[in-house]
Amino acid sequence: MANGDERRLVEAAGLEEDRALLGRTSTAERVAAILRDRIAEGYFPPGIRLSEESIGGALGVSRNTLREAFRLLTHERLLVHELNRGVFVRVVTLEDLLDIYRVRTLVECAAVRGLGDPPFRLDALEAALAAGEKAADELAWQDLSTANIRFHQAIVALAESPRTDELMRGVLAELRLVFHAMEDPRRFYEPYLARNRQILAALQAGEVARAERTLAAYLEDSRRQLSEAYSRRVAEM
């Protein structure tokens, strides 16, 4: 990729706007968090090379800080370092995809199952669903994908566990790398928007068991559809 293309990629991701978030005490962890979000939002697709010069310049951080952030994201399986070539956004395997859904089912369903007595704090789910519905109305499929991920992050957040929240941020960011395999994003995302609405309605009614059943069915259908599409894409490569 030419330097001009690398700069345009960084500009599209809005990293310069995130520079203020780093403050005077910028750390590799904060840089990694910004890049993780941008990967999850689809700005950096699988296989793309991440330019140290462009990203470091946009965020105003040292090369050492950026390299440490890259190392952290490599450990999270979002990036891969190729000797003498640089750092690239990782291309997920089918086995990775299946494992991601195993983790999602274990964690998301447990978060719902472990809820106490209603009412529940559902503001984040309601906001994510509203953002998804707005994106669907505007035919903004990448925005709908982002809203969907935020909805499921909010499900996990119901457990009020910072460690689980951190785990799922990485898992769902890794999953976003697979979404690029969907040739018809509208056909994939729109039905699951309705399923999110059903999950939220069950939680609003205080029906935890129904919410968990709906969520489990959602995850199984999503896993099957996505793995079939991804298998076809891998076979074509």
Contacts in CASP RR format, 6 or more apart in sequence:
PFRMAT RR
TARGET T0000
AUTHOR 0000-0000-0000
METHOD contacts of the structure
MODEL  1
MANGDERRLVEAAGLEEDRALLGRTSTAERVAAILRDRIAEGYFPPGIRL
SEESIGGALGVSRNTLREAFRLLTHERLLVHELNRGVFVRVVTLEDLLDI
YRVRTLVECAAVRGLGDPPFRLDALEAALAAGEKAADELAWQDLSTANIR
FHQAIVALAESPRTDELMRGVLAELRLVFHAMEDPRRFYEPYLARNRQIL
AALQAGEVARAERTLAAYLEDSRRQLSEAYSRRVAEM
1 9 0 8 1.000
1 48 0 8 1.000
1 49 0 8 1.000
1 51 0 8 1.000
3 51 0 8 1.000
3 53 0 8 1.000
3 54 0 8 1.000
6 49 0 8 1.000
6 51 0 8 1.000
6 53 0 8 1.000
6 54 0 8 1.000
7 51 0 8 1.000
7 54 0 8 1.000
9 43 0 8 1.000
9 44 0 8 1.000
9 48 0 8 1.000
9 51 0 8 1.000
9 54 0 8 1.000
10 16 0 8 1.000
10 51 0 8 1.000
10 54 0 8 1.000
10 55 0 8 1.000
10 58 0 8 1.000
11 58 0 8 1.000
12 43 0 8 1.000
13 38 0 8 1.000
13 43 0 8 1.000
13 44 0 8 1.000
14 38 0 8 1.000
14 43 0 8 1.000
14 58 0 8 1.000
15 34 0 8 1.000
15 38 0 8 1.000
15 55 0 8 1.000
15 58 0 8 1.000
15 59 0 8 1.000
16 58 0 8 1.000
16 59 0 8 1.000
18 34 0 8 1.000
18 59 0 8 1.000
19 58 0 8 1.000
19 59 0 8 1.000
19 60 0 8 1.000
21 30 0 8 1.000
21 34 0 8 1.000
22 30 0 8 1.000
22 31 0 8 1.000
22 34 0 8 1.000
22 59 0 8 1.000
22 60 0 8 1.000
22 61 0 8 1.000
26 59 0 8 1.000
26 60 0 8 1.000
26 61 0 8 1.000
26 65 0 8 1.000
27 65 0 8 1.000
28 65 0 8 1.000
28 66 0 8 1.000
28 68 0 8 1.000
28 69 0 8 1.000
28 71 0 8 1.000
28 72 0 8 1.000
29 69 0 8 1.000
29 72 0 8 1.000
31 59 0 8 1.000
31 61 0 8 1.000
31 65 0 8 1.000
31 66 0 8 1.000
31 68 0 8 1.000
31 69 0 8 1.000
32 69 0 8 1.000
32 72 0 8 1.000
32 73 0 8 1.000
34 59 0 8 1.000
35 44 0 8 1.000
35 50 0 8 1.000
35 55 0 8 1.000
35 69 0 8 1.000
35 73 0 8 1.000
36 73 0 8 1.000
36 76 0 8 1.000
36 78 0 8 1.000
36 169 0 8 1.000
36 170 0 8 1.000
36 173 0 8 1.000
37 173 0 8 1.000
38 44 0 8 1.000
39 73 0 8 1.000
39 78 0 8 1.000
39 89 0 8 1.000
39 173 0 8 1.000
39 176 0 8 1.000
39 177 0 8 1.000
40 146 0 8 1.000
40 149 0 8 1.000
40 169 0 8 1.000
40 170 0 8 1.000
40 172 0 8 1.000
40 173 0 8 1.000
40 176 0 8 1.000
41 142 0 8 1.000
41 146 0 8 1.000
41 176 0 8 1.000
42 142 0 8 1.000
42 145 0 8 1.000
42 146 0 8 1.000
42 176 0 8 1.000
42 179 0 8 1.000
42 180 0 8 1.000
44 50 0 8 1.000
44 89 0 8 1.000
45 89 0 8 1.000
45 177 0 8 1.000
45 180 0 8 1.000
46 89 0 8 1.000
46 90 0 8 1.000
46 91 0 8 1.000
46 92 0 8 1.000
46 177 0 8 1.000
46 180 0 8 1.000
47 88 0 8 1.000
47 89 0 8 1.000
47 90 0 8 1.000
47 91 0 8 1.000
48 88 0 8 1.000
48 89 0 8 1.000
49 85 0 8 1.000
49 86 0 8 1.000
49 87 0 8 1.000
49 88 0 8 1.000
50 70 0 8 1.000
50 79 0 8 1.000
50 86 0 8 1.000
50 87 0 8 1.000
50 88 0 8 1.000
50 89 0 8 1.000
52 63 0 8 1.000
52 66 0 8 1.000
52 67 0 8 1.000
52 87 0 8 1.000
55 66 0 8 1.000
56 62 0 8 1.000
56 63 0 8 1.000
56 66 0 8 1.000
59 66 0 8 1.000
61 69 0 8 1.000
70 79 0 8 1.000
70 81 0 8 1.000
70 87 0 8 1.000
73 79 0 8 1.000
74 80 0 8 1.000
74 81 0 8 1.000
74 87 0 8 1.000
76 170 0 8 1.000
76 173 0 8 1.000
76 174 0 8 1.000
77 90 0 8 1.000
77 96 0 8 1.000
77 174 0 8 1.000
78 89 0 8 1.000
78 90 0 8 1.000
78 170 0 8 1.000
78 173 0 8 1.000
78 174 0 8 1.000
78 177 0 8 1.000
79 87 0 8 1.000
79 88 0 8 1.000
79 89 0 8 1.000
79 90 0 8 1.000
80 87 0 8 1.000
80 88 0 8 1.000
80 89 0 8 1.000
80 90 0 8 1.000
81 87 0 8 1.000
81 88 0 8 1.000
82 88 0 8 1.000
89 177 0 8 1.000
90 174 0 8 1.000
90 177 0 8 1.000
91 177 0 8 1.000
92 100 0 8 1.000
92 174 0 8 1.000
92 177 0 8 1.000
92 178 0 8 1.000
92 230 0 8 1.000
93 234 0 8 1.000
94 227 0 8 1.000
94 230 0 8 1.000
94 231 0 8 1.000
94 234 0 8 1.000
96 174 0 8 1.000
97 175 0 8 1.000
97 178 0 8 1.000
97 223 0 8 1.000
97 226 0 8 1.000
97 227 0 8 1.000
97 230 0 8 1.000
98 223 0 8 1.000
98 227 0 8 1.000
100 171 0 8 1.000
100 174 0 8 1.000
100 175 0 8 1.000
100 178 0 8 1.000
101 219 0 8 1.000
101 222 0 8 1.000
101 223 0 8 1.000
101 227 0 8 1.000
103 167 0 8 1.000
103 171 0 8 1.000
104 152 0 8 1.000
104 168 0 8 1.000
104 171 0 8 1.000
104 172 0 8 1.000
104 175 0 8 1.000
104 219 0 8 1.000
105 216 0 8 1.000
105 219 0 8 1.000
105 220 0 8 1.000
107 156 0 8 1.000
107 164 0 8 1.000
107 167 0 8 1.000
107 168 0 8 1.000
107 171 0 8 1.000
108 152 0 8 1.000
108 155 0 8 1.000
108 156 0 8 1.000
108 168 0 8 1.000
108 215 0 8 1.000
108 219 0 8 1.000
109 212 0 8 1.000
109 215 0 8 1.000
109 216 0 8 1.000
109 219 0 8 1.000
110 159 0 8 1.000
111 155 0 8 1.000
111 156 0 8 1.000
111 157 0 8 1.000
111 158 0 8 1.000
111 159 0 8 1.000
111 164 0 8 1.000
112 155 0 8 1.000
112 158 0 8 1.000
112 203 0 8 1.000
112 208 0 8 1.000
112 211 0 8 1.000
112 212 0 8 1.000
112 215 0 8 1.000
113 208 0 8 1.000
113 212 0 8 1.000
114 159 0 8 1.000
114 208 0 8 1.000
115 158 0 8 1.000
115 203 0 8 1.000
115 208 0 8 1.000
116 208 0 8 1.000
118 203 0 8 1.000
118 206 0 8 1.000
118 208 0 8 1.000
119 206 0 8 1.000
120 158 0 8 1.000
120 203 0 8 1.000
120 206 0 8 1.000
121 158 0 8 1.000
122 200 0 8 1.000
122 203 0 8 1.000
122 204 0 8 1.000
124 150 0 8 1.000
124 153 0 8 1.000
124 154 0 8 1.000
124 157 0 8 1.000
125 151 0 8 1.000
125 154 0 8 1.000
125 155 0 8 1.000
125 199 0 8 1.000
125 200 0 8 1.000
125 203 0 8 1.000
126 200 0 8 1.000
128 147 0 8 1.000
128 148 0 8 1.000
128 150 0 8 1.000
128 151 0 8 1.000
128 153 0 8 1.000
128 154 0 8 1.000
128 196 0 8 1.000
129 147 0 8 1.000
129 151 0 8 1.000
129 193 0 8 1.000
129 196 0 8 1.000
129 197 0 8 1.000
129 200 0 8 1.000
131 143 0 8 1.000
131 146 0 8 1.000
131 147 0 8 1.000
131 150 0 8 1.000
132 143 0 8 1.000
132 144 0 8 1.000
132 147 0 8 1.000
132 148 0 8 1.000
132 151 0 8 1.000
132 193 0 8 1.000
133 193 0 8 1.000
134 143 0 8 1.000
135 141 0 8 1.000
135 143 0 8 1.000
135 144 0 8 1.000
135 146 0 8 1.000
135 147 0 8 1.000
136 144 0 8 1.000
136 189 0 8 1.000
136 190 0 8 1.000
136 193 0 8 1.000
139 186 0 8 1.000
141 185 0 8 1.000
141 186 0 8 1.000
141 189 0 8 1.000
142 185 0 8 1.000
144 185 0 8 1.000
144 189 0 8 1.000
144 190 0 8 1.000
144 193 0 8 1.000
145 176 0 8 1.000
145 179 0 8 1.000
145 185 0 8 1.000
145 189 0 8 1.000
148 189 0 8 1.000
148 192 0 8 1.000
148 193 0 8 1.000
148 196 0 8 1.000
149 172 0 8 1.000
149 175 0 8 1.000
149 176 0 8 1.000
151 196 0 8 1.000
152 168 0 8 1.000
152 172 0 8 1.000
153 165 0 8 1.000
153 168 0 8 1.000
153 169 0 8 1.000
153 172 0 8 1.000
155 199 0 8 1.000
155 215 0 8 1.000
156 164 0 8 1.000
156 165 0 8 1.000
156 168 0 8 1.000
157 165 0 8 1.000
178 226 0 8 1.000
178 230 0 8 1.000
179 185 0 8 1.000
179 188 0 8 1.000
179 226 0 8 1.000
181 226 0 8 1.000
181 229 0 8 1.000
181 230 0 8 1.000
181 233 0 8 1.000
182 188 0 8 1.000
182 226 0 8 1.000
182 229 0 8 1.000
183 229 0 8 1.000
188 225 0 8 1.000
188 226 0 8 1.000
188 229 0 8 1.000
192 218 0 8 1.000
192 222 0 8 1.000
195 214 0 8 1.000
195 217 0 8 1.000
195 218 0 8 1.000
195 221 0 8 1.000
196 218 0 8 1.000
198 214 0 8 1.000
199 211 0 8 1.000
199 214 0 8 1.000
199 215 0 8 1.000
199 218 0 8 1.000
202 208 0 8 1.000
202 210 0 8 1.000
202 211 0 8 1.000
202 214 0 8 1.000
203 211 0 8 1.000
END
